[in-house]
Amino acid sequence: MSYENSLFQLKNEKFISKIDFFSIREHIAEKRGKHLDYALGSKVLEVAIDFIVPKGLPKVNERPRLGIMMELHDPIYLFDKEGVIEKGYGKGTWKQIKSGPVSIIRKSTHSWIINLDDEQYNFYIPPPFQKKKGQFLIKRIK
């Protein structure tokens, strides 16, 4: 699987209409080190959309931040509180630091509004990024 599958699912109206849960995990990977992983999914979906924002989610009035799509993940990462990834690029440990309900509204082919609890983000792929592999911008709205 690849980031393209995650992007394809975000463009799939049936898939995003079923997303109802988010998870933010602190991941300590042997290769990448400590970072935050973000996942969107549901108990009724077979996969979860996973992405990273290297500098963390922006605050209100901050400039948009770069995000990078990851391959689709097993939704177990949404609901389990901690775990170990035994092999692969992400090998290491992780623990959930925040989770809860989410809603997604598709604004256009390359733009979505994501509501995480009381926070709202615009997740978008501007034209210069549309040819880049799995990159997007994320801006906090409220």
N, C-alpha and C positions, 0 to 999 in steps of 0.2 A: 504494500500500500504506500501511498505517497500523499504529499500535501494536496495534490490535484484532487484526490478523492474527498478531502475535507472541503475544499472550495466547491466542488461539484455538489456536495450535500447542502452547503449553505445556499446554493442557488435552487435547490429542490424544495418547492413550497410544501409538499406533503411532509418531508423530513423536518423542516424547521417548525412546522405547526405542532409537531409532537414534542419538541424540546421544551422541558419544563423545569430543569434543574441545572445548577452550575456548581463547580467545585474549584477551589484554588488550593494548590498543593505546593509545599516547599519540597523541592526535589534536590537531593545531593547526589549528583551523578559523577562517576569516576572521571569521565572525559570532560564534561562541561562545567563541573563544579556546582555550587549552590545557585539555584534560580527558582522562579515561580512558574508553575504550569497551570494553565487554565483549561477547563473542560466544560463543554455544554452537551447535555444529553437528556436521557429519560430511561426509566425502567422498561419502557415498551420498545425502545430502539436497540438494535443489535450492536451499534457502535456509538462512540462519542466523538465529537469534534474537539481536537486538542490544539492549543496554540500557546506560544510563549510571548511575553512582552519583556525583552531583556532589561529595560529600566523600570519595570513595574507599571501598573495602570496609572494614567495621568490623573491629576486633581483638576477640579473646576478651574477654568481660565489658564491652564497650562497648555503648552503647545502639544499637538498630537504626537503620539509615540509610535515607533515602529513595532509591528507585531509580525510574527512568523508562524505560519500554519505548520502543524506537525501532521504525521500520518494519523489516520483514524485509530482510536484506541478502544479497548474493551471498556464498557461502561462501569465495570467494577471500580475503576479509579474515581468515579463520581461518588460512590456510596461508602466504600471502605474508608476507615480513618487513617490507616498507615499501611505501609508494605515495603517489600523489597523487590526490585527488578533484578532478576538473576543474570541476564545476559543482554548483549546488544549495546547500541550506542548510549542508551539511557541507564545502563547498569548502575545500581546504587539504591539508596533508600528514599522514601518520600513519606510525608504526613500531610493530612488535610488541615488547612488553617482556616478555611471559611467555605461554607456551602449554603445553598438555599434555593428558593424558587427563582426562575428566570423566565422572561418572555422576550421574544424576538419579533421585530416588525421589519419586513423587507421594504426598503424605500425605492430601490431600483436594482438593476442587474448587479451593481457593484457597491451597494450601500445598505446597511442594516442598522436599526436601533436595537440595542441590547439593554434590557432592564435587569440589573442585579440588585435585588432588594430595593433600597431607596436610591440607588445610583443608576444613572443612565449614560450610556456610551454610544457614540456613532462609530461604527466599525465600517471602514470604507477602503476601496481600492481605487486610488486616483489613476488617471490615464498613464502616467509614467511607470506605475507599478504593475500595470496589467500584463506586461510581458515578463515581469520578474517572477521567479518561482516561489509562490507562497507568501509573498510579503504584502502587508496592508498597513494602514494607519488606524489608530484608535484615539478618539478624543472624548473626554468626559464632558457631558452636557449638563448634568445636575447631580 
